[in-house]
Amino acid sequence: MGYSLFRKILNLFKPGKNVHTSPLLDLQAIDRLYGQMNGVPVPDIYFPDDIRLYNEICNKVQKYNVNNLTRTSSYLALFKKHPELEWSFLAHMVSRNAGYHMTDIRSHILSHVLDSHEQRSLFTFLERCNSAIFEDAFPQLLLYEQWKLTGHSSFHLLKKFNVSLFMRTMWDEYLQSGDQHILTIALIMNEQHMIQKRILSDPHLNIGVEKWKFFLQDRLELTSILFPYGRNHPRSLAGLSVSQFEKVNSRILLGKKLYSVLFHPIVFPTAFSFSIHHPHTGSRKDYWPHIYSKEGGEKRLYSPELRSVWENLPSERLSSSDWFMDQRVEVLSPLLTMTMPHHFSMTRRWKARTSILINLKRD
């Protein structure tokens, strides 16, 4: 690997000034993995046991891929059984926030900005992304569970599940190294590239909301990913604001930061306890009942349960195209480092925002 490529890879994912980075993989490892991903493909042969396992997993994915609530609880249940699958807990907490954003659409504030058609279109967009990630990732997690139970790897079935060959290599790497950080970042990368390829790059994509409204919310960072933690009431909030959602590299960097925040020793123990003792409903009352109410009222913000404002949508068949095809080695850059933001407390900022919203509501 030449020096110019070395510099290009290091500069591709500049994390910014307000983060701390620590090394993960070196360039030789990146080069090796990239070579494996682009090696001569081996024909996949599926035996009867493979087909039975494939059908079992398909049935489980269909059973739990009903709505945001079922997906979110499924991620947590799997993490409780296999705590080394740190991505599964990250997915659980991020999926909680997806549910909050879905019910926010029906809040008093956004319902005055978006008409009913726009509200439904935005919900459908969020639901498609949430569902697509589950359909891609959950079979991978179940194949890992099967490997733990039997000692036999069935990851060749990933191709049958339309999972990128990128992840087939990364799962093989994990089974050999046991490095949870590399696996988690690989899953973050895979799911964001997947929705970029199959949803966000769709020329027919139309979320039904005028672009200025969508990107105004994005640029002003009105959308945040929040992790309730702490033993005091009200709970503290850790997390980060979402911006430049349309850029896959920005979402991957955000995912890496959120991963480091969630598993920070100050955050993880009580965030995990919160997730166990407070089943996800989609209402922000789950974490801040002094601010949010499922019924509304003068002194609290309306944050309904998901089931009360949105019905289940039928699953949608997406393209099976592999995002990794024709990618250059630079795409593996996120595997070079772990990334931890210096500041991740959202408590004071969220208090200020909710105070403004309550005052606007009264006016």
C-alpha positions in Angstrom: 0.0 0.0 0.0 1.6 3.3 -1.2 2.2 6.4 0.9 -0.4 8.4 -1.0 -3.0 5.8 -0.4 -2.0 5.7 3.3 -2.6 9.5 3.6 -5.8 9.3 1.6 -7.2 6.7 4.0 -6.2 8.5 7.1 -7.7 11.8 5.9 -10.9 10.4 4.6 -12.5 10.1 8.0 -11.2 13.1 9.9 -13.2 12.9 13.2 -12.9 16.6 14.0 -11.5 18.5 16.9 -13.9 17.6 19.7 -13.2 13.8 19.7 -10.6 11.4 20.9 -9.4 8.6 18.7 -7.6 5.4 19.5 -6.2 2.9 17.0 -8.0 -0.2 15.9 -6.9 -1.9 12.8 -3.6 -1.1 11.0 -3.3 -0.5 7.3 -1.9 -4.0 6.7 -5.0 -5.5 8.2 -7.2 -3.2 6.1 -5.3 -4.3 3.0 -5.7 -8.0 3.9 -9.4 -7.7 4.6 -10.0 -5.8 1.4 -8.2 -8.5 -0.5 -10.3 -11.2 1.1 -13.5 -9.3 0.2 -12.4 -9.1 -3.4 -11.1 -12.7 -3.7 -12.3 -15.3 -6.1 -15.8 -16.1 -5.1 -16.5 -19.7 -3.8 -19.7 -21.2 -5.1 -22.2 -21.6 -2.3 -23.7 -25.1 -1.9 -26.8 -25.3 0.4 -27.5 -28.7 2.0 -30.8 -29.6 3.6 -29.7 -28.5 7.0 -28.8 -25.1 5.5 -32.2 -24.7 4.0 -33.9 -25.7 7.3 -31.8 -23.1 9.2 -32.5 -20.5 6.5 -36.2 -21.0 6.8 -36.1 -21.0 10.6 -34.3 -17.6 10.6 -36.6 -16.2 7.9 -39.6 -17.1 10.1 -38.1 -15.4 13.1 -37.2 -12.3 11.1 -40.8 -12.1 9.8 -42.2 -12.6 13.3 -40.2 -9.8 14.9 -40.0 -7.4 11.9 -43.6 -6.2 12.5 -43.0 -2.6 13.7 -40.5 -0.5 15.6 -41.6 -1.9 19.0 -41.0 -5.6 18.1 -37.6 -4.8 16.4 -36.4 -2.8 19.4 -37.3 -5.5 21.9 -35.7 -8.2 19.8 -32.4 -6.4 19.7 -32.4 -6.2 23.5 -33.4 -9.8 24.0 -30.5 -11.0 21.9 -28.0 -8.7 23.6 -29.1 -10.1 27.0 -28.3 -13.6 25.8 -25.1 -12.6 24.0 -23.6 -9.5 25.6 -20.6 -9.7 23.3 -22.9 -8.5 20.5 -22.5 -4.9 21.5 -24.0 -3.7 18.2 -27.3 -5.4 19.2 -27.6 -3.1 22.3 -26.6 -0.1 20.3 -29.2 -1.0 17.7 -31.8 -1.3 20.5 -31.1 2.1 21.9 -30.9 3.8 18.4 -34.2 2.0 17.5 -35.8 3.4 20.6 -34.9 6.9 19.2 -36.4 5.9 15.8 -39.6 5.2 17.7 -39.5 8.6 19.4 -39.0 10.3 16.1 -42.0 8.4 14.6 -44.3 9.6 17.4 -42.8 13.1 17.3 -44.4 13.4 13.9 -47.8 13.3 15.7 -46.8 15.8 18.4 -48.5 19.1 18.6 -45.4 20.9 17.3 -44.7 18.9 14.1 -48.4 18.4 13.4 -48.6 22.2 12.8 -45.7 22.1 10.4 -46.5 19.0 8.4 -49.9 18.2 6.9 -51.3 14.7 7.3 -49.9 13.4 4.0 -46.4 14.7 4.9 -46.6 13.1 8.3 -47.5 9.7 6.9 -44.8 10.0 4.2 -42.1 10.9 6.8 -43.2 8.0 9.1 -43.1 5.6 6.1 -39.6 6.7 5.3 -38.4 6.2 8.9 -40.2 2.8 9.1 -38.6 1.7 5.8 -35.1 2.4 7.2 -35.8 0.8 10.5 -37.3 -2.3 8.9 -34.5 -2.6 6.3 -31.8 -2.6 8.9 -33.5 -5.2 11.0 -34.1 -7.5 7.9 -30.4 -7.2 7.0 -28.8 -7.4 10.5 -31.0 -9.8 12.5 -30.2 -12.9 10.4 -26.5 -12.2 11.0 -27.1 -12.1 14.7 -29.1 -15.3 14.6 -26.4 -17.0 12.6 -23.9 -16.0 15.2 -26.2 -17.5 17.9 -26.4 -20.7 15.9 -22.6 -20.8 15.8 -22.4 -20.5 19.5 -24.9 -23.3 20.0 -23.4 -25.7 17.6 -19.8 -24.7 17.0 -20.6 -24.9 13.3 -20.4 -21.7 11.1 -23.3 -21.2 8.7 -22.2 -17.7 7.6 -22.2 -18.8 4.0 -25.9 -18.3 4.2 -25.4 -14.6 4.4 -25.4 -14.5 0.6 -28.8 -16.2 0.6 -30.1 -13.5 3.0 -28.7 -10.8 0.6 -26.2 -9.6 3.1 -23.1 -7.9 1.7 -20.0 -10.0 1.1 -18.3 -7.3 3.3 -20.0 -8.8 6.3 -19.2 -12.4 5.4 -15.5 -11.5 5.6 -16.0 -9.4 8.8 -17.9 -12.3 10.6 -15.0 -14.7 9.6 -12.6 -12.1 11.1 -14.6 -11.9 14.3 -14.8 -15.6 14.8 -11.0 -15.7 14.7 -10.2 -12.6 16.6 -13.1 -12.1 19.0 -12.7 -8.3 18.6 -16.1 -6.8 19.5 -15.0 -3.3 18.5 -14.2 -4.3 15.0 -17.4 -6.3 14.6 -19.6 -3.5 15.9 -18.0 -0.8 13.6 -18.3 -3.2 10.7 -22.0 -3.7 11.4 -22.5 0.1 11.7 -20.8 0.6 8.3 -22.7 -2.2 6.7 -26.2 -1.1 7.7 -25.5 2.6 6.8 -24.1 1.7 3.4 -27.0 -0.7 2.9 -29.7 1.9 3.4 -27.7 4.3 1.4 -27.7 1.9 -1.6 -31.2 0.5 -1.3 -33.2 3.4 0.1 -31.5 6.8 0.1 -30.0 6.5 -3.3 -33.3 5.5 -4.9 -34.0 8.0 -7.6 -37.7 7.6 -6.9 -37.3 8.3 -3.2 -40.0 10.8 -2.1 -40.5 11.2 1.6 -43.4 13.6 0.9 -41.9 16.5 2.9 -40.6 19.5 1.1 -36.8 19.2 1.2 -36.3 22.5 3.0 -38.4 21.3 5.9 -36.5 18.0 6.1 -33.0 19.5 5.8 -33.9 22.5 8.0 -34.6 20.1 10.8 -31.4 18.2 10.0 -29.1 21.3 9.8 -30.5 22.8 13.0 -29.8 19.5 14.8 -33.4 19.4 16.1 -33.1 15.6 15.9 -30.9 13.9 18.5 -30.1 10.3 19.6 -30.5 10.1 23.4 -29.5 7.5 25.9 -31.1 7.8 29.3 -28.7 6.9 32.1 -28.0 7.6 35.8 -29.7 6.6 39.0 -31.3 10.0 39.7 -34.7 11.1 38.6 -35.1 12.7 36.2 -32.5 10.7 34.4 -29.5 12.3 32.7 -29.3 12.1 28.9 -26.2 11.1 26.9 -26.1 11.3 23.1 -25.4 13.4 20.1 -27.3 15.5 17.6 -27.9 14.2 14.1 -26.8 16.3 11.1 -26.0 15.7 7.5 -28.2 12.6 7.5 -28.0 12.3 3.7 -24.2 11.6 3.8 -23.3 8.0 4.6 -19.8 8.9 5.9 -21.4 11.3 8.4 -23.9 8.6 9.6 -21.1 6.1 10.1 -19.0 8.6 12.1 -22.0 9.4 14.2 -22.6 5.6 14.7 -19.0 5.2 15.9 -19.3 8.1 18.3 -22.7 6.8 19.7 -21.1 3.3 20.2 -18.3 4.8 22.3 -20.8 6.9 24.3 -23.2 4.1 25.0 -20.5 1.8 26.3 -18.7 4.4 28.3 -18.4 3.1 31.9 -20.4 6.1 33.1 -23.3 5.5 30.8 -23.6 1.8 30.0 -24.6 0.2 33.4 -27.6 2.4 34.1 -28.6 2.8 30.4 -28.8 -1.0 30.3 -30.8 -1.1 33.5 -33.2 1.5 32.0 -33.7 -0.5 28.9 -34.6 -3.6 30.9 -37.0 -2.0 33.3 -38.7 0.3 30.8 -40.1 -1.5 27.8 -40.1 0.6 24.7 -43.4 2.2 23.8 -42.3 5.0 21.5 -43.4 7.7 23.9 -40.7 9.9 25.4 -42.5 9.6 28.7 -40.6 6.3 29.0 -37.5 8.3 30.1 -38.8 11.8 31.1 -42.3 11.5 32.6 -42.0 14.9 34.2 -41.8 16.5 30.8 -43.8 14.2 28.5 -47.3 12.8 28.7 -49.0 10.1 26.6 -52.2 12.2 26.8 -50.9 15.7 26.6 -51.9 18.6 28.9 -51.0 22.1 29.6 -47.8 21.4 31.6 -46.4 18.5 29.6 -45.5 17.8 26.0 -47.6 15.3 24.1 -45.7 12.2 23.3 -48.0 9.3 22.4 -47.3 5.6 22.3 -46.4 4.3 18.8 -49.4 1.9 18.7 -51.9 4.7 19.4 -50.8 6.8 16.4 -49.4 4.5 13.7 -50.6 1.2 12.3 -48.2 -1.6 11.2 -47.0 -1.3 7.6 -46.6 -4.2 5.2 -43.0 -5.1 4.6 -41.5 -3.8 1.4 -39.2 -5.7 -0.9 -36.0 -3.7 -1.5 -33.2 -4.2 -4.0 -30.8 -7.0 -3.2 -27.8 -5.2 -4.6 -24.6 -5.4 -2.7 -23.3 -2.0 -1.6 -19.7 -3.2 -1.5 -19.4 -4.0 -5.2 -16.9 -1.7 -6.9 -15.9 0.0 -3.7 -12.3 1.1 -3.2 -10.2 0.2 -0.2 -10.8 3.7 1.4 -14.3 2.5 2.2 -12.8 0.5 5.1 -11.4 3.6 6.7 -13.8 3.6 9.7 -12.1 0.4 10.9 -8.9 2.2 11.6 -10.0 3.9 14.8 -12.4 4.1 17.7 -13.9 7.5 18.1 -15.0 9.1 21.4 -16.5 12.6 21.6 -15.2 14.8 24.4 -18.7 16.0 25.2 -21.8 13.9 25.1 -24.1 15.1 27.8 -27.4 16.2 26.3 -29.3 16.9 29.6 -29.0 20.6 29.8 -29.6 21.1 26.1 -32.7 18.9 26.1 -34.0 20.7 29.2 -33.7 24.0 27.4 -35.3 22.7 24.3 -38.3 21.1 26.1 -38.7 24.3 28.1 -39.0 26.3 24.9 -41.5 23.9 23.4 -43.7 24.0 26.5 -43.7 27.8 26.4 -44.5 27.7 22.7 -47.4 25.3 23.4 -48.8 27.6 26.1 -48.7 30.6 23.8 
